[in-house]
């Protein structure tokens, strides 16, 4: 592994950890504050009337996905699903972008979306602290 490969590996790991932190907090919100999650789903996804049980189920599925993502398990699927979830979240907030100076924090979604795309495209190069990479190395040995 040359110097540039090491730098790329560190950069991808840091991107994966950064995206994970955001996605993990949004996942925890479904468990800890289902009323907030309900308001988000009603306002941004036009899904009203979902009960607490629905958010527990959604949170559980999302938790499996984001834990798989941070661990680098089934990279094509976990990275792809994180990218899909964040893409839907980013584009469902389109009204917020029409009044940018009242909603500046919503613009943080765009660099995170770019990070998700980069991670998906470079998933085979993301090998540090990554279960799939470890499994591939073990199989090659």
Secondary structure, DSSP 8 states (H G I E B T S, - for coil): --HHHHHHHHHHHHHHHHHHHHHHHHHHHHHH-HHHHHHHHHHHS------HHHHHHHHHHHHHHHHHHHHT-SHHHHHHHHHHHHHHHHHHTGGGGGGGGG-GGGGHHHHHHHHHHHHHHTTTT--TT-HHHHHHHHHH-
